[in-house]
Amino acid sequence: MQKQNPLQVEWLRDEYVVSTDAERIDRHVVHRYLSQESYWALNIPREIVDRSLDHSLCFGVYDPNQKMVGFARVVSDYATFANLMDVFILPENRGSGLSKWLLSCILSHPDLQGLRSWTLKTRDAHGLYGQFGFQLAKYPEKMMEKIHLHPYG
């Protein structure tokens, strides 16, 4: 079985960069945010975060000093589906359009074109994602999930 290696891409806006270079991801920043500030992954262990990053297409947002200030990851087969996960911009960098730009970059990635479906879960960002064509599931009665609400703590 051949593993898909997605195309590494960078986007520039002003002095900010969005990059899919896995080597640039600041895993400490991602773990700290997810485990301490997110509502969906509180107390997630570092080894779980590392494993999730190793098996996802990751997008880092970097400020003019090359500090990572935002992140998202996509789980996909690069043919039919993509699941958008763990999207965040650090609080001190919000309000300047970085989240919208990050989503634009993700949705324009060459290896993620022509997919049948995109999914995501959000508690509070419906307005943001709606601007990019995401909507509540048309047939939620056809969707099933198996989740553990607080497996880390």
N, C-alpha and C positions, 0 to 999 in steps of 0.2 A: 504494500500500500504506500503510495507516494503522498507525502505531506505537502500541503499547499503553503508556499512561502509568499505572503502578500508583498506587493510592491511597496517599498519604503518611499514615502512622499513627505514633502514639506510645503507649507503655505506661509507666506509672509504678509503681514499687515502692519504698517508703521514699523515699529521696531520689535513687534511681537512675532513669534513663530509657533505654528502648530506642526508637530512632527510625529511620524509613526516610527521613528528610530527607537527600538526597544532599549538600546544601550543608554539613551538619554533619560529614560524614566527614573525619577527619584522615588524609589520604592519606599523610602522612609516617609516622604510627604504623603504618598498614597495611603500607606498603612495608618499613619497618624490621623489623616482626615477620616478615613472609613471607620476606624476603630473608636475614635473619640468624638467626631462631629456629625457623622451621617446618622440618619434615623434607620437606615436599612441594614447596617453592618456593624452596629456597636459591639465592641469587644472582640471583633474578628481577630483571630491569631495571625501573626505575621506570616507564618508558613502557608496559611490558606491564601492570603493575599498574593504571596509570591507565586504559588501554583496557578492562581487565576490569571496573573499577568503573563506567565509563561505560555498559557494556552489561549491567549486572546490577541486580537489586533488592538494595540494600545495607541492612544493619541495623547500626547503631552502638549500643554500650552506653556510657552516660555516667555518671560518678560525681557526687556532690553538687556538686563544683566544675566540672562540665560538661566534664571531661577524658574523652576516649575511652579506655575500658579494655577494650573487647571489640568484636568484629566478626564478621559472617558475610555471605555473599552468596548469592543464589539466581539461577540461570539458568533461565528458564521461558518457555513460550509462553502461560502464564496460562489454558490450556484443558485440556491433557492431561498435562503432565509438569513436574517441577521437579527441579533438581539442586542440592543443598546443597553449598556450597564454602567454603573458607578460614575455617572457624570457629575463633575463638580468644578467650580471655580472657587478658589480660596476667598473667604469673606472680604479680605482687604482689597481684592481685585475685582469685585463685583460692581456692576453699574456702568460698565464701559463697553458693553456689547460683546464681551469675550465668549459668553455662552452661546450666543447666536452664531458667532463666527465659527466656534468649535463645531457646532452642529452642521453648519454649511460645509465645513471641511470634511467631516465624517461622511456626509451624504454624497459628497462629490468624489470620494476615493475611487480610483479606477477599478479596483477589485471588488467593489460593492455595488456595481451597476447592474441593472436588469434583474434584481432579485424579486421573487414573488412576494415576499412579505418581510416587514420589519416589525419587531415587537419591543416593548419596553414597559417597565412598571414605574409609576410615579405617584406620590401622595399629594404633591403640591405644585407641580410645574406643568399642568395641562395647557396653560396659555402659551408657554414657551414652545412646547412640542407641537401644539396645534398650528403654529406658524409654519411648520415644516411638513404639514400634511398628516401628522399623527392624529388619530381620533380614537374615541372609545370603541372597543371591539364591536363590530357590526352584529355578530352572533355570539354574545358571551356564553350562551347556553351550550355552545360547541367547544368551549375552552375548558380545559381541566388543568389543575396544577397539584403538585404535592410539595408542600413547603413545611419548614420548621421555623416558626416565627422568631424565636430567639435562641438559635443553636449555640451561640458563643458565650452566653453569660447567664 
